Amino acid sequence: MSVSPMRVAYLLESCWHRVPGGTAVAAAGLAEALARREDVDLVGIAAAHRRPPTVSPPEAVPVVGFALPRPLLYESWTRLGRPRVDRRCGRPDLVHAAGGAVPACRAPLVATIHDLAWRHRPDHFTPRGRRMFESWLASAAGARRILCPSEATAADLRAAGVDDERIRVVPLGVDQTPANPDAVDALRARHRLDGPVVLWVGVAEPRKNLGGLVEAMTAVPEATLVLVGSPGWGVDVPALVEPLGGRALVVGAVDDEEKRRWYSLGDVVAFPSLGEGFGLPVLEAMAQGTPVVTSSGTATAEVAGDAGLLVESTDTAALAEAIRHLLDDPADARRLADAGAERAARYTWEATAELTVAAYREVLAA
C-alpha cells in the first residue's frame, strides 16, 4: 500500500535576502534535495517581493507568497502569531523554519538554527540584529525538533537552554560539480594572476576576521590575496586590503559557476573566521580539490577534520606560517587537497535531506 508523502511548508525567504550568505545556500540546497524525494511534498514560504530572488529556489518547489513585505511579515509572525501559514500552504503536516524567522502555524514546527554567533561576539552585531536573532531563538523554542549543522552549534543550543532530545545535528551538503579547467585558466589570464593565489570566499562581516587574514598576508609577499563574495556589512574591504597594494584583488559577488572556478584556481583557501555555524566555504574548497587553512576550535574545524590545517584564528603569525607551508610544500598541499576532496564527497545534499526527513518522521510519529 502506497503512503502519501508528508506535506511540508518550508521557509525560503532567505533566498530573497540582499546578501544571502550560507543560510540561503543551505535553504535552497536542502529544498532541492527534498523536492527530489517521493516521500516529501514541499511547498515554499516567502514574503511579498518586487524583485527576483538572489538565490534561486528550486523550480520544482512552488512558493506561496504572503501579502506582507519581509519586515512586516517577520514582525507579525513574532508579535501577533499571524498570519498562520497552514491554510495558504495547503494545510501541511509540518512547517520547517529553514533558517531565520519562524512562521506562525498550527502544524508541528521544525526549526533550523545555524549559529548563535551574536551571543559569542555581540559587538559584531547591531542592537537591532541581536534583538531579531533573540526573538527568532525564542520563537524556535516551540519547535518539536531543532536542526543545526554542527556539534559546535548544538553545544551553543544546549547552553542556551534547549533540551538535548530536541536537537539534531544535520550537516550541510555541497555542490560536487568540478570546475572546468579551461575556464579556470581563462579566469586566471583575465585577472593576470601569474603567481600563487590565496583565496577567501564569503560575505564580509566582522566575524570573518579579514583583518587578521590581511595581516597574515603581509608576511606572505609572494602571493596574491583574492576576496570573493558580497560586501556584507561592518567591514570596509577596499580600505582593509590597502596594505597589500597590488597583491590584493577584491572580486565581489559571483555566480556559482564562477565561484567554483575561483576555488579551483586558488592554491590555498584561507578561512580564519572567529566563529561559524558550519563554514560552507571550507567544504566548497575541499570539493574543488584545494587545500584549506581554517580556525581551530570552531565549526569549520569540524568540517575540515584532518583534511585541513587548523590554526588559532587570532594568531596571524600561525596563519601566515600555515599558508606559506602549503605554498612551499606542494606534496603536502596535494595530500591535503586529495584528503579534502575525499572528505567533501561524503557531504551531499541527499545526505542532508535524509537526516532532515528522519527528524520530520520523529515529529509526525510523536
C-alpha positions as CSV (number, residue, x, y, z in Angstrom):
1,M,0.0,0.0,0.0
2,S,1.4,3.4,-1.0
3,V,1.8,6.0,1.6
4,S,1.1,9.7,0.9
5,P,4.1,11.9,1.0
6,M,4.3,14.3,4.0
7,R,3.4,17.8,3.1
8,V,6.0,20.3,4.4
9,A,5.7,24.1,4.3
10,Y,9.3,25.3,4.1
11,L,10.6,28.8,4.7
12,L,12.6,30.0,1.6
13,E,12.6,33.7,2.4
14,S,16.4,33.8,2.8
15,C,16.7,33.4,-0.9
16,W,15.5,37.0,-1.3
17,H,18.0,38.4,1.2
18,R,20.1,41.2,-0.4
19,V,23.2,39.5,0.9
20,P,22.0,35.8,1.1
21,G,25.1,34.1,2.5
22,G,25.3,30.5,3.6
23,T,21.8,30.5,5.1
24,A,20.2,30.9,1.7
25,V,22.5,28.4,0.0
26,A,21.6,25.9,2.7
27,A,17.9,26.5,2.4
28,A,17.9,26.2,-1.4
29,G,20.3,23.2,-1.5
30,L,18.2,21.2,1.0
31,A,14.9,22.2,-0.6
32,E,16.2,20.9,-4.0
33,A,17.2,17.6,-2.4
34,L,13.9,17.3,-0.6
35,A,11.9,18.0,-3.7
36,R,13.6,15.0,-5.5
37,R,12.2,12.7,-2.8
38,E,8.9,10.8,-3.2
39,D,8.1,10.9,0.5
40,V,8.0,14.7,0.7
41,D,5.6,17.2,-0.9
42,L,7.4,20.5,-0.4
43,V,5.8,24.0,-0.7
44,G,7.9,27.1,-0.1
45,I,7.0,30.2,2.0
46,A,8.1,33.7,1.2
47,A,7.1,37.3,1.8
48,A,5.9,39.8,-0.9
49,H,8.7,40.8,-3.3
50,R,9.0,43.1,-6.3
51,R,12.4,41.8,-7.3
52,P,13.6,38.2,-8.1
53,P,15.4,36.1,-5.5
54,T,19.2,36.5,-5.1
55,V,19.5,32.7,-4.8
56,S,17.0,30.8,-7.0
57,P,14.7,28.4,-5.2
58,P,14.3,25.0,-6.9
59,E,12.0,25.2,-9.9
60,A,10.2,22.1,-8.6
61,V,9.1,23.8,-5.4
62,P,6.1,26.0,-5.6
63,V,6.4,29.1,-3.5
64,V,3.5,30.7,-1.6
65,G,4.0,34.4,-1.3
66,F,2.3,36.4,1.5
67,A,0.9,39.9,1.1
68,L,3.3,41.5,3.6
69,P,6.9,42.5,2.8
70,R,9.6,40.8,4.9
71,P,10.0,43.2,7.8
72,L,6.2,43.4,8.4
73,L,5.8,39.6,7.9
74,Y,8.6,38.8,10.4
75,E,7.2,41.3,12.9
76,S,3.7,40.0,12.6
77,W,4.8,36.4,13.0
78,T,6.8,37.3,16.1
79,R,4.5,39.7,17.8
80,L,1.0,38.6,16.7
81,G,1.3,35.0,15.7
82,R,-0.3,35.9,12.4
83,P,-0.7,35.2,9.5
84,R,-0.6,31.5,10.0
85,V,0.8,29.6,7.1
86,D,-1.3,26.5,7.3
87,R,-4.3,27.4,5.1
88,R,-2.2,29.2,2.5
89,C,0.2,26.2,2.2
90,G,-2.5,23.5,1.8
91,R,-2.6,22.5,5.5
92,P,0.9,21.0,5.8
93,D,1.7,18.1,8.0
94,L,4.5,20.2,9.5
95,V,6.3,23.5,9.0
96,H,10.1,23.9,8.6
97,A,11.6,27.2,9.6
98,A,14.7,26.6,7.5
99,G,16.8,29.4,9.0
100,G,15.9,32.8,10.3
101,A,12.4,33.8,11.2
102,V,9.8,31.3,12.5
103,P,6.5,31.2,10.6
104,A,3.3,31.3,12.7
105,C,1.5,28.0,12.3
106,R,-0.8,25.4,13.9
107,A,1.1,22.4,12.4
108,P,4.1,20.9,14.2
109,L,7.2,23.0,13.8
110,V,10.8,22.1,12.9
111,A,13.3,24.9,13.1
112,T,16.9,25.2,11.7
113,I,19.3,27.4,13.7
114,H,22.7,27.7,12.0
115,D,24.6,29.5,14.8
116,L,24.4,31.7,17.9
117,A,27.3,33.9,16.9
118,W,25.6,37.1,18.3
119,R,25.9,35.7,21.8
120,H,29.6,35.0,21.5
121,R,30.5,38.3,20.0
122,P,27.6,40.8,20.5
123,D,29.8,43.7,19.4
124,H,29.9,42.2,15.9
125,F,26.1,42.8,15.5
126,T,23.8,45.8,15.7
127,P,21.4,46.1,18.7
128,R,18.5,45.6,16.2
129,G,20.2,42.5,14.8
130,R,20.7,41.0,18.3
131,R,17.1,41.6,19.2
132,M,15.9,40.0,16.0
133,F,18.1,36.9,16.5
134,E,17.0,36.5,20.1
135,S,13.3,36.7,19.1
136,W,13.8,34.0,16.5
137,L,15.6,31.8,19.0
138,A,12.7,32.4,21.4
139,S,10.2,31.5,18.7
140,A,12.1,28.3,17.8
141,A,11.6,27.2,21.4
142,G,8.2,25.9,20.3
143,A,9.7,23.6,17.7
144,R,9.4,19.8,18.1
145,R,12.9,19.4,16.7
146,I,15.7,22.0,16.2
147,L,18.2,21.2,13.5
148,C,21.7,22.6,13.4
149,P,24.6,22.0,11.1
150,S,27.4,21.3,13.6
151,E,28.3,20.0,17.1
152,A,29.5,23.5,17.9
153,T,26.1,24.9,17.3
154,A,24.5,22.0,19.2
155,A,26.6,22.8,22.2
156,D,25.6,26.5,22.0
157,L,21.9,25.5,21.8
158,R,22.3,23.3,24.9
159,A,24.0,26.2,26.7
160,A,21.0,28.4,25.7
161,G,18.6,26.0,27.4
162,V,17.4,23.9,24.5
163,D,16.6,20.3,25.6
164,D,19.2,17.9,24.1
165,E,16.5,15.5,23.0
166,R,15.1,18.1,20.6
167,I,18.4,18.9,18.9
168,R,19.5,17.1,15.8
169,V,22.9,17.7,14.1
170,V,22.3,17.8,10.3
171,P,25.5,18.8,8.4
172,L,25.1,20.7,5.2
173,G,25.9,19.5,1.7
174,V,28.0,20.8,-1.1
175,D,27.8,21.0,-4.9
176,Q,30.2,18.4,-6.2
177,T,30.4,19.8,-9.8
178,P,34.0,20.2,-10.7
179,A,35.2,23.5,-12.3
180,N,36.1,23.4,-16.0
181,P,39.9,23.6,-16.2
182,D,39.9,25.7,-19.4
183,A,37.5,28.2,-17.7
184,V,39.8,28.3,-14.7
185,D,42.8,29.1,-16.9
186,A,40.8,31.8,-18.7
187,L,39.8,33.3,-15.3
188,R,43.5,33.4,-14.3
189,A,44.5,35.0,-17.5
190,R,41.7,37.6,-17.3
191,H,42.9,38.8,-13.9
192,R,46.6,38.4,-14.8
193,L,47.3,36.2,-11.8
194,D,50.8,34.8,-12.5
195,G,51.9,33.7,-9.1
196,P,50.4,31.9,-6.1
197,V,46.8,32.8,-5.1
198,V,45.4,32.7,-1.5
199,L,41.6,32.7,-1.8
200,W,39.0,33.8,0.7
201,V,35.2,33.4,-0.1
202,G,32.3,34.6,2.0
203,V,30.2,37.6,3.0
204,A,32.4,40.3,4.5
205,E,31.4,40.9,8.1
206,P,33.4,41.4,11.4
207,R,33.4,37.8,12.5
208,K,35.1,36.7,9.3
209,N,38.4,38.0,10.6
210,L,39.5,39.6,7.3
211,G,41.8,42.0,9.2
212,G,43.7,39.0,10.6
213,L,44.0,37.5,7.1
214,V,45.3,40.7,5.6
215,E,47.8,41.0,8.4
216,A,49.0,37.4,7.8
217,M,49.3,38.0,4.1
218,T,51.8,40.8,4.7
219,A,54.1,38.0,5.7
220,V,53.5,36.1,2.5
221,P,54.8,38.5,-0.1
222,E,54.9,36.0,-2.9
223,A,51.2,35.5,-3.1
224,T,48.1,37.5,-4.1
225,L,45.0,37.5,-1.8
226,V,41.8,37.2,-3.7
227,L,38.5,38.0,-1.9
228,V,35.3,36.7,-3.5
229,G,31.8,37.4,-2.1
230,S,29.3,40.1,-1.3
231,P,30.5,43.2,0.6
232,G,28.2,42.4,3.6
233,W,28.4,45.0,6.4
234,G,30.7,46.3,9.1
235,V,33.9,45.9,7.1
236,D,35.4,48.4,4.6
237,V,37.1,45.8,2.4
238,P,38.9,48.2,0.0
239,A,40.4,50.1,2.9
240,L,41.3,46.8,4.7
241,V,43.4,45.4,1.8
242,E,45.3,48.7,1.2
243,P,48.4,47.4,3.0
244,L,48.7,44.7,0.3
245,G,48.6,47.1,-2.6
246,G,48.6,45.3,-5.9
247,R,48.7,41.9,-4.1
248,A,45.0,42.1,-3.3
249,L,42.1,41.5,-5.7
250,V,38.6,42.2,-4.5
251,V,36.2,40.4,-6.9
252,G,32.8,40.8,-5.2
253,A,29.8,38.6,-5.7
254,V,29.9,35.9,-8.4
255,D,27.5,33.2,-9.6
256,D,28.0,29.6,-8.5
257,E,29.9,28.6,-11.7
258,E,32.5,31.3,-11.3
259,K,32.8,30.6,-7.6
260,R,33.7,27.0,-8.4
261,R,36.4,28.3,-10.8
262,W,37.9,30.6,-8.1
263,Y,38.0,27.7,-5.7
264,S,39.8,25.6,-8.3
265,L,42.2,28.5,-9.2
266,G,43.3,29.1,-5.6
267,D,46.5,27.5,-4.3
268,V,45.2,27.8,-0.8
269,V,41.8,28.7,0.7
270,A,42.2,30.6,3.9
271,F,39.1,30.9,6.1
272,P,40.2,32.1,9.6
273,S,36.7,33.0,10.8
274,L,36.2,33.8,14.5
275,G,33.1,31.7,14.6
276,E,30.7,29.9,12.2
277,G,27.7,27.6,12.4
278,F,29.3,25.4,9.7
279,G,31.6,27.1,7.2
280,L,30.4,26.2,3.7
281,P,33.5,27.8,2.1
282,V,35.7,25.2,3.7
283,L,33.6,22.4,2.3
284,E,33.3,24.1,-1.1
285,A,37.0,24.5,-1.3
286,M,37.7,20.9,-0.5
287,A,35.1,19.8,-3.1
288,Q,37.2,21.5,-5.7
289,G,40.4,19.9,-4.5
290,T,42.0,23.0,-2.9
291,P,43.8,22.7,0.4
292,V,42.4,24.7,3.3
293,V,43.6,26.6,6.3
294,T,40.9,27.4,8.8
295,S,40.2,28.1,12.5
296,S,40.8,25.5,15.3
297,G,38.1,25.1,18.0
298,T,35.3,26.1,15.7
299,A,32.6,24.5,13.5
300,T,34.9,25.0,10.5
301,A,37.4,22.6,12.2
302,E,34.6,20.0,12.3
303,V,34.1,20.4,8.6
304,A,37.8,20.3,7.7
305,G,38.7,17.4,10.0
306,D,42.2,16.1,9.3
307,A,42.0,17.3,5.7
308,G,42.9,20.9,6.6
309,L,45.5,22.9,8.5
310,L,44.0,24.3,11.7
311,V,45.3,27.5,13.4
312,E,44.1,29.7,16.2
313,S,42.0,32.3,14.4
314,T,43.6,35.3,16.1
315,D,47.2,34.1,15.7
316,T,48.2,35.8,12.5
317,A,51.8,34.5,12.6
318,A,50.5,30.9,12.7
319,L,48.1,31.7,9.9
320,A,50.9,33.1,7.8
321,E,53.1,30.1,8.6
322,A,50.3,27.6,7.6
323,I,49.6,29.5,4.3
324,R,53.3,29.6,3.5
325,H,53.7,25.9,4.3
326,L,51.1,24.9,1.7
327,L,52.7,27.2,-0.9
328,D,56.2,25.9,-0.2
329,D,55.4,22.2,0.1
330,P,53.4,21.0,-3.0
331,A,53.4,17.4,-1.9
332,D,51.7,18.1,1.4
333,A,49.4,20.6,-0.3
334,R,48.4,17.8,-2.7
335,R,48.0,15.3,0.2
336,L,45.6,17.7,2.0
337,A,43.8,18.5,-1.3
338,D,43.1,14.8,-2.0
339,A,42.0,14.2,1.6
340,G,39.7,17.2,1.4
341,A,38.1,16.1,-1.9
342,E,37.5,12.6,-0.4
343,R,36.0,14.1,2.7
344,A,33.8,16.6,0.8
345,A,32.4,13.7,-1.3
346,R,30.6,12.5,1.9
347,Y,28.8,15.8,2.4
348,T,25.9,15.6,-0.1
349,W,22.6,17.4,-0.1
350,E,20.9,14.0,-0.3
351,A,22.5,13.0,3.0
352,T,21.3,16.3,4.5
353,A,17.8,15.6,3.2
354,E,17.9,12.1,4.7
355,L,18.7,13.3,8.1
356,T,16.1,16.1,7.8
357,V,13.4,13.7,6.8
358,A,14.3,11.4,9.7
359,A,13.7,14.4,12.0
360,Y,10.3,15.1,10.3
361,R,9.3,11.5,10.8
362,E,10.2,11.7,14.5
363,V,7.9,14.7,14.8
364,L,5.0,13.2,13.0
365,A,5.3,9.9,14.9
366,A,5.1,11.5,18.3
